[in-house]
Amino acid sequence: MEKNIINTNNAPAAIGPYSQAVKVGKLLYTSGQLPINAATGEFINDDIKKATTQSLENIKSILEEAGTTIDKVVKTTVFLKDMNDFDHMNEVYAHYFSTNPPARSCVQVAKLPKDAIVEIEVIAIA
């Protein structure tokens, strides 16, 4: 199987030696998306709802670049700086995955890049 690299200007550029996403066969694997607005460079780190929205919008942009959509996501992993933000993150997340939601893991981590409050990655059917 061939490995295809996916990149879009509608999501933040990688801040390290990794790709925004990799497509292998019929699956797409995204890298974790921080709450950075690609158009403005704004880093949202003071409101978990806004940060979650931005991370998921970045994911949507990557999925679209790969020719797929958010309803094709089969697995997500959400990394939270503070598990006390879970309910607010979940409220936003539920709007993006309102029907037939994917499998999900959600964990609190000691620290994320740029000291972000949330980072989200997905696996989708491409």
Backbone as CSV, one residue per row, in Angstrom:
resi,resn,N_x,N_y,N_z,CA_x,CA_y,CA_z,C_x,C_y,C_z
1,MET,0.825,-1.186,0.000,0.000,0.000,0.000,0.866,1.245,0.000
2,GLU,0.371,2.226,-0.677,1.091,3.482,-0.778,0.685,4.445,0.339
3,LYS,1.642,5.216,0.786,1.411,6.235,1.815,1.345,7.591,1.122
4,ASN,0.204,8.284,1.286,0.024,9.605,0.677,-0.051,10.663,1.772
5,ILE,0.736,11.700,1.620,0.779,12.801,2.580,-0.296,13.821,2.215
6,ILE,-1.052,14.262,3.212,-2.112,15.254,3.019,-1.731,16.524,3.773
7,ASN,-1.770,17.644,3.076,-1.524,18.950,3.678,-2.488,19.961,3.083
8,THR,-2.926,20.906,3.889,-3.786,21.988,3.429,-3.382,23.284,4.114
9,ASN,-3.550,24.377,3.419,-3.302,25.692,4.013,-4.447,26.116,4.920
10,ASN,-5.550,25.347,4.917,-6.721,25.681,5.736,-6.637,25.110,7.147
11,ALA,-5.529,24.491,7.475,-5.243,24.017,8.833,-3.816,24.470,9.143
12,PRO,-3.485,24.577,10.426,-2.140,25.057,10.768,-1.044,24.146,10.230
13,ALA,0.024,24.752,9.793,1.184,23.981,9.336,1.770,23.209,10.513
14,ALA,2.395,22.114,10.201,3.042,21.308,11.231,4.107,22.141,11.945
15,ILE,4.197,21.953,13.266,5.219,22.676,14.039,6.384,21.751,14.389
16,GLY,6.522,20.697,13.608,7.588,19.733,13.805,7.696,18.843,12.578
17,PRO,8.492,17.799,12.673,8.687,16.902,11.526,7.568,15.859,11.410
18,TYR,6.380,16.329,11.028,5.240,15.441,10.822,4.318,16.051,9.782
19,SER,3.412,15.240,9.267,2.432,15.684,8.273,1.107,15.962,8.960
20,GLN,0.283,16.804,8.349,-1.052,17.044,8.888,-1.860,15.751,8.893
21,ALA,-1.685,14.952,7.844,-2.379,13.669,7.767,-1.652,12.748,6.795
22,VAL,-1.921,11.458,6.969,-1.378,10.443,6.074,-2.523,9.524,5.679
23,LYS,-2.641,9.291,4.372,-3.655,8.377,3.856,-2.961,7.086,3.431
24,VAL,-3.465,5.966,3.950,-2.951,4.653,3.589,-4.160,3.796,3.246
25,GLY,-4.233,3.339,2.010,-5.402,2.576,1.596,-6.649,3.429,1.718
26,LYS,-7.634,2.915,2.416,-8.892,3.645,2.571,-9.005,4.334,3.929
27,LEU,-7.886,4.471,4.636,-7.901,5.133,5.943,-7.036,6.385,5.932
28,LEU,-7.503,7.385,6.662,-6.780,8.632,6.825,-6.495,8.829,8.300
29,TYR,-5.260,9.124,8.623,-4.823,9.356,9.997,-4.374,10.810,10.101
30,THR,-5.038,11.596,10.959,-4.586,12.973,11.135,-3.628,13.055,12.313
31,SER,-2.766,14.038,12.242,-1.954,14.378,13.399,-2.848,15.149,14.359
32,GLY,-2.429,15.240,15.605,-3.185,16.008,16.574,-3.292,17.462,16.146
33,GLN,-4.495,18.003,16.284,-4.735,19.388,15.881,-4.917,20.269,17.105
34,LEU,-4.043,21.239,17.204,-4.135,22.238,18.265,-5.143,23.309,17.844
35,PRO,-5.618,24.097,18.783,-6.591,25.142,18.460,-5.936,26.406,17.898
36,ILE,-5.378,26.260,16.699,-4.725,27.373,16.016,-5.507,27.674,14.746
37,ASN,-5.883,28.931,14.556,-6.572,29.353,13.347,-5.521,29.551,12.263
38,ALA,-5.601,28.766,11.185,-4.592,28.830,10.129,-4.589,30.175,9.409
39,ALA,-5.749,30.793,9.283,-5.843,32.057,8.550,-5.248,33.229,9.323
40,THR,-5.452,33.228,10.633,-5.013,34.379,11.439,-3.799,34.086,12.310
41,GLY,-3.520,32.807,12.535,-2.435,32.438,13.438,-2.836,32.489,14.899
42,GLU,-4.101,32.857,15.177,-4.568,32.960,16.559,-4.531,31.591,17.238
43,PHE,-3.951,31.563,18.419,-3.881,30.356,19.245,-4.893,30.510,20.366
44,ILE,-5.928,29.688,20.345,-7.010,29.792,21.322,-6.675,28.893,22.503
45,ASN,-6.449,29.510,23.646,-6.003,28.726,24.786,-6.636,29.183,26.098
46,ASP,-7.736,29.953,25.991,-8.357,30.460,27.207,-9.824,30.071,27.339
47,ASP,-10.349,29.296,26.383,-11.757,28.909,26.389,-11.862,27.524,25.749
48,ILE,-12.183,26.512,26.532,-12.179,25.139,26.027,-13.192,24.944,24.903
49,LYS,-14.324,25.611,24.950,-15.319,25.459,23.880,-14.790,26.023,22.559
50,LYS,-14.212,27.213,22.614,-13.648,27.815,21.396,-12.448,27.014,20.904
51,ALA,-11.642,26.527,21.831,-10.466,25.745,21.454,-10.875,24.427,20.802
52,THR,-11.862,23.762,21.367,-12.349,22.505,20.790,-12.911,22.750,19.397
53,THR,-13.683,23.819,19.253,-14.239,24.165,17.945,-13.122,24.362,16.928
54,GLN,-12.083,25.102,17.293,-10.999,25.362,16.353,-10.263,24.082,15.981
55,SER,-9.975,23.232,16.961,-9.297,21.967,16.662,-10.128,21.122,15.697
56,LEU,-11.432,21.065,15.927,-12.302,20.267,15.053,-12.472,20.909,13.676
57,GLU,-12.464,22.218,13.603,-12.503,22.881,12.296,-11.228,22.587,11.506
58,ASN,-10.093,22.539,12.188,-8.837,22.173,11.528,-8.933,20.755,10.977
59,ILE,-9.495,19.862,11.768,-9.663,18.479,11.321,-10.578,18.423,10.104
60,LYS,-11.686,19.150,10.142,-12.596,19.187,8.988,-11.866,19.633,7.724
61,SER,-11.017,20.638,7.836,-10.268,21.131,6.676,-9.332,20.064,6.122
62,ILE,-8.674,19.344,7.003,-7.769,18.281,6.563,-8.565,17.157,5.902
63,LEU,-9.675,16.782,6.502,-10.517,15.738,5.919,-10.991,16.142,4.527
64,GLU,-11.435,17.384,4.376,-11.893,17.861,3.077,-10.773,17.826,2.049
65,GLU,-9.574,18.209,2.445,-8.427,18.168,1.530,-8.171,16.738,1.055
66,ALA,-8.437,15.779,1.928,-8.227,14.363,1.593,-9.423,13.762,0.849
67,GLY,-10.485,14.567,0.660,-11.644,14.077,-0.074,-12.641,13.308,0.770
68,THR,-12.631,13.547,2.070,-13.571,12.870,2.951,-14.251,13.895,3.860
69,THR,-15.088,13.421,4.758,-15.852,14.328,5.617,-15.846,13.837,7.060
70,ILE,-16.302,14.695,7.935,-16.294,14.385,9.367,-17.205,13.203,9.706
71,ASP,-18.227,12.959,8.890,-19.105,11.819,9.163,-18.441,10.485,8.837
72,LYS,-17.258,10.521,8.238,-16.499,9.295,7.934,-15.447,8.991,9.007
73,VAL,-15.423,9.797,10.071,-14.472,9.563,11.155,-14.905,8.324,11.938
74,VAL,-13.958,7.410,12.162,-14.265,6.172,12.880,-13.670,6.137,14.286
75,LYS,-12.665,6.987,14.543,-12.003,6.986,15.860,-11.417,8.353,16.116
76,THR,-11.617,8.855,17.327,-10.978,10.107,17.737,-10.208,9.881,19.031
77,THR,-9.206,10.699,19.209,-8.506,10.764,20.485,-8.448,12.232,20.879
78,VAL,-8.942,12.522,22.075,-8.953,13.888,22.599,-7.989,13.935,23.779
79,PHE,-7.066,14.866,23.715,-6.108,15.086,24.793,-6.491,16.394,25.481
80,LEU,-6.761,16.342,26.764,-7.125,17.529,27.529,-6.041,17.860,28.546
81,LYS,-5.775,19.132,28.715,-4.859,19.570,29.760,-5.497,19.372,31.130
82,ASP,-6.833,19.537,31.186,-7.546,19.448,32.458,-8.859,18.698,32.242
83,MET,-9.018,17.550,32.867,-10.222,16.748,32.699,-11.469,17.469,33.211
84,ASN,-11.289,18.516,34.003,-12.432,19.331,34.420,-13.080,20.046,33.231
85,ASP,-12.382,20.114,32.101,-12.931,20.707,30.878,-13.744,19.707,30.057
86,PHE,-13.829,18.469,30.514,-14.466,17.406,29.727,-15.885,17.757,29.295
87,ASP,-16.729,18.193,30.223,-18.132,18.457,29.882,-18.264,19.547,28.822
88,HIS,-17.472,20.602,28.932,-17.541,21.688,27.948,-16.985,21.239,26.594
89,MET,-15.902,20.473,26.605,-15.364,19.933,25.365,-16.406,19.024,24.726
90,ASN,-17.010,18.169,25.541,-17.976,17.194,25.050,-19.204,17.870,24.425
91,GLU,-19.605,18.994,24.985,-20.741,19.741,24.448,-20.472,20.174,23.001
92,VAL,-19.288,20.701,22.748,-18.912,21.120,21.394,-18.730,19.898,20.505
93,TYR,-18.027,18.907,21.000,-17.754,17.678,20.253,-19.055,17.051,19.754
94,ALA,-20.090,17.053,20.592,-21.373,16.443,20.242,-22.016,17.113,19.030
95,HIS,-21.760,18.395,18.811,-22.303,19.081,17.632,-21.657,18.576,16.347
96,TYR,-20.390,18.225,16.408,-19.680,17.739,15.227,-19.985,16.272,14.942
97,PHE,-20.273,15.508,15.984,-20.525,14.074,15.842,-21.889,13.740,16.442
98,SER,-22.932,14.344,15.883,-24.275,14.222,16.468,-24.972,12.903,16.144
99,THR,-24.650,12.283,15.018,-25.260,10.992,14.676,-24.158,9.982,14.383
100,ASN,-24.365,8.769,14.816,-23.382,7.691,14.619,-21.967,8.139,14.977
101,PRO,-21.765,8.593,16.215,-20.446,9.112,16.588,-19.372,8.019,16.525
102,PRO,-18.137,8.447,16.288,-17.025,7.497,16.232,-16.652,6.978,17.616
103,ALA,-15.855,5.948,17.626,-15.234,5.508,18.875,-14.319,6.648,19.342
104,ARG,-14.103,6.730,20.664,-13.296,7.845,21.168,-12.562,7.458,22.433
105,SER,-11.386,8.018,22.555,-10.646,8.016,23.814,-10.447,9.465,24.201
106,CYS,-10.499,9.740,25.496,-10.247,11.090,25.991,-9.398,10.957,27.242
107,VAL,-8.246,11.606,27.219,-7.328,11.492,28.343,-6.819,12.868,28.761
108,GLN,-6.517,12.984,30.033,-5.837,14.172,30.530,-4.345,13.905,30.434
109,VAL,-3.621,14.902,29.960,-2.180,14.764,29.797,-1.457,15.835,30.612
110,ALA,-0.210,15.575,30.922,0.560,16.512,31.734,0.834,17.817,30.990
111,LYS,1.102,17.707,29.684,1.413,18.905,28.909,1.267,18.592,27.423
112,LEU,0.765,19.591,26.691,0.622,19.493,25.238,1.540,20.516,24.581
113,PRO,1.832,20.357,23.278,2.636,21.363,22.598,2.032,22.757,22.760
114,LYS,2.889,23.743,22.892,2.487,25.142,23.079,1.647,25.324,24.342
115,ASP,1.690,24.339,25.243,0.904,24.349,26.477,-0.596,24.484,26.191
116,ALA,-1.034,23.867,25.084,-2.442,23.919,24.664,-3.351,23.257,25.692
117,ILE,-4.634,23.648,25.656,-5.611,23.054,26.568,-6.319,21.860,25.944
118,VAL,-6.205,21.688,24.619,-6.810,20.547,23.936,-6.045,20.250,22.650
119,GLU,-6.024,18.984,22.297,-5.485,18.530,21.012,-6.337,17.331,20.616
120,ILE,-6.712,17.278,19.331,-7.596,16.207,18.866,-7.020,15.607,17.581
121,GLU,-7.044,14.268,17.508,-6.643,13.554,16.295,-7.737,12.584,15.910
122,VAL,-7.800,12.221,14.621,-8.845,11.300,14.170,-8.301,10.294,13.175
123,ILE,-9.056,9.223,13.020,-8.863,8.253,11.949,-10.191,8.236,11.197
124,ALA,-10.131,8.340,9.871,-11.345,8.413,9.061,-11.228,7.518,7.836
125,ILE,-12.379,7.145,7.297,-12.428,6.448,6.023,-12.206,7.495,4.938
126,ALA,-11.256,7.218,4.067,-10.906,8.213,3.042,-11.526,7.879,1.697
